[in-house]
Amino acid sequence: MAKSPEKSSSVLSEKEAAYISQKIKIYNINFTQYSIMNVLYEKNDISQQQLAEDLALNKREITKAVKGLIAEGYIERITDEKDKRAYKINPTTKGEAVKKAILGIKDKWNKKEKD
């Protein structure tokens, strides 16, 4: 019996997530945090609200992941100059130092899948 395309793509997504999750363990981050770092490498001074929208996650998930990334030293929250109640999030020097490795994980997956 042949698999449906939807089923095949979801299995592929699960395999990709498992691969990435395994590779990011050495950085002491989870898949949600990995996704946040990828967004931050593309956008500077982003709010947690914007992260939640970009990643289609709820505020609680984003808050928990952001706190973990701050604790690990990968990102920092800076008070927004225009709205002192809001924060902007950016990678720290440590976060920038692992950028090539973090972005390379997805590239390695894509290369592995082509082989």
GUKE-590642 format. One line per field, with one value per residue (C-alpha): residue in three letters; x, y, z; residue number from 0. Coordinates in nm, 4 decimals. Layout:
N
r [ALA; ...]
east [X; ...]
north [Y; ...]
up [Z; ...]
k [NUM; ...]
//
This chain:
115
r [MET; ALA; LYS; SER; PRO; GLU; LYS; SER; SER; SER; VAL; LEU; SER; GLU; LYS; GLU; ALA; ALA; TYR; ILE; SER; GLN; LYS; ILE; LYS; ILE; TYR; ASN; ILE; ASN; PHE; THR; GLN; TYR; SER; ILE; MET; ASN; VAL; LEU; TYR; GLU; LYS; ASN; ASP; ILE; SER; GLN; GLN; GLN; LEU; ALA; GLU; ASP; LEU; ALA; LEU; ASN; LYS; ARG; GLU; ILE; THR; LYS; ALA; VAL; LYS; GLY; LEU; ILE; ALA; GLU; GLY; TYR; ILE; GLU; ARG; ILE; THR; ASP; GLU; LYS; ASP; LYS; ARG; ALA; TYR; LYS; ILE; ASN; PRO; THR; THR; LYS; GLY; GLU; ALA; VAL; LYS; LYS; ALA; ILE; LEU; GLY; ILE; LYS; ASP; LYS; TRP; ASN; LYS; LYS; GLU; LYS; ASP]
east [0.0000; 0.1462; 0.1784; -0.0155; 0.1926; 0.0634; 0.1730; 0.5157; 0.5806; 0.4762; 0.7106; 0.9865; 0.9143; 0.9302; 1.2604; 1.3974; 1.2910; 1.4488; 1.7728; 1.7895; 1.6981; 1.9816; 2.2353; 2.1415; 2.1781; 2.5421; 2.4262; 2.1840; 1.8836; 1.5593; 1.3825; 1.1711; 1.4821; 1.6570; 1.3662; 1.3861; 1.7587; 1.6957; 1.4433; 1.6796; 1.9594; 1.7314; 1.5675; 1.7148; 1.5306; 1.2322; 0.9659; 0.8428; 0.5017; 0.6553; 0.8437; 0.5167; 0.3515; 0.6447; 0.6711; 0.2973; 0.3553; 0.1715; 0.3168; 0.3794; 0.5940; 0.7916; 0.8436; 0.9725; 1.2058; 1.3354; 1.4092; 1.6102; 1.8087; 1.8812; 1.9962; 2.2315; 2.3653; 2.2535; 2.0156; 1.9408; 1.6259; 1.6663; 1.4041; 1.2400; 1.3313; 0.9853; 0.7846; 0.9559; 0.7102; 0.8227; 1.1434; 1.3420; 1.5373; 1.8742; 2.1492; 2.4424; 2.8062; 2.7753; 2.4620; 2.6411; 2.9383; 2.7233; 2.5325; 2.7272; 2.6870; 2.3159; 2.2392; 2.4612; 2.2465; 1.9595; 2.2022; 2.3463; 1.9959; 1.9097; 2.2333; 2.1739; 1.8240; 1.9544; 2.2054]
north [0.0000; 0.3371; 0.6194; 0.9365; 1.2491; 1.4160; 1.1242; 1.1100; 1.4805; 1.4647; 1.1700; 1.3662; 1.6626; 1.4378; 1.2923; 1.6393; 1.7613; 1.4556; 1.5095; 1.8760; 1.8069; 1.5578; 1.7975; 2.0973; 1.9100; 2.0166; 2.3796; 2.2998; 2.4285; 2.2671; 2.2733; 2.5792; 2.7682; 2.6599; 2.8021; 3.1295; 3.1583; 3.1082; 3.3956; 3.6191; 3.5589; 3.7029; 3.9867; 4.2290; 4.3935; 4.1609; 4.1475; 3.8323; 3.9036; 3.9066; 3.5837; 3.4212; 3.5303; 3.4304; 3.0846; 3.0319; 2.9621; 3.0922; 3.3571; 3.1074; 2.8851; 3.1857; 3.3248; 2.9914; 2.9437; 3.3017; 3.2687; 2.9543; 3.1230; 3.4196; 3.1831; 3.0109; 3.3484; 3.3187; 3.6164; 3.9341; 4.1370; 4.5109; 4.7671; 4.9192; 5.2883; 5.3768; 5.1704; 5.1196; 4.8377; 4.6319; 4.4438; 4.3728; 4.0498; 4.0060; 3.7438; 3.8084; 3.7665; 3.4025; 3.3657; 3.5100; 3.2809; 2.9709; 3.1179; 2.9307; 2.6001; 2.6525; 2.7488; 2.4665; 2.2008; 2.2637; 2.2699; 1.9337; 1.7893; 1.9157; 1.7715; 1.4400; 1.4176; 1.4764; 1.1922]
up [0.0000; -0.1053; 0.1444; 0.0806; 0.0054; 0.3210; 0.5355; 0.3702; 0.4221; 0.7881; 0.8445; 0.6753; 0.9025; 1.2075; 1.0869; 1.0201; 1.3650; 1.5268; 1.3332; 1.4261; 1.7895; 1.8153; 1.6625; 1.8799; 2.2093; 2.2305; 2.2468; 2.5301; 2.3351; 2.2243; 1.8883; 1.9740; 2.0818; 1.7636; 1.5646; 1.7574; 1.6883; 1.3163; 1.3170; 1.5154; 1.2663; 0.9973; 1.1936; 1.4463; 1.7343; 1.7210; 1.9920; 2.1613; 2.0082; 1.6594; 1.7352; 1.8423; 1.5177; 1.2964; 1.4524; 1.5091; 1.8790; 2.1826; 2.4132; 2.6924; 2.4678; 2.3435; 2.6948; 2.8248; 2.5274; 2.5456; 2.9184; 2.8472; 2.5702; 2.7969; 3.0732; 2.8261; 2.7131; 2.3489; 2.3441; 2.5327; 2.5914; 2.5580; 2.6566; 2.3504; 2.3235; 2.1893; 2.4390; 2.7745; 2.8571; 2.5570; 2.4866; 2.1742; 2.1436; 1.9761; 1.9708; 2.2049; 2.1083; 2.2173; 2.0041; 1.7034; 1.7668; 1.7101; 1.4144; 1.1471; 1.3311; 1.4005; 1.0414; 0.9161; 1.0831; 0.8415; 0.5476; 0.6531; 0.6755; 0.3275; 0.1876; 0.3638; 0.2163; -0.1383; -0.1102]
k [0; 1; 2; 3; 4; 5; 6; 7; 8; 9; 10; 11; 12; 13; 14; 15; 16; 17; 18; 19; 20; 21; 22; 23; 24; 25; 26; 27; 28; 29; 30; 31; 32; 33; 34; 35; 36; 37; 38; 39; 40; 41; 42; 43; 44; 45; 46; 47; 48; 49; 50; 51; 52; 53; 54; 55; 56; 57; 58; 59; 60; 61; 62; 63; 64; 65; 66; 67; 68; 69; 70; 71; 72; 73; 74; 75; 76; 77; 78; 79; 80; 81; 82; 83; 84; 85; 86; 87; 88; 89; 90; 91; 92; 93; 94; 95; 96; 97; 98; 99; 100; 101; 102; 103; 104; 105; 106; 107; 108; 109; 110; 111; 112; 113; 114]
//
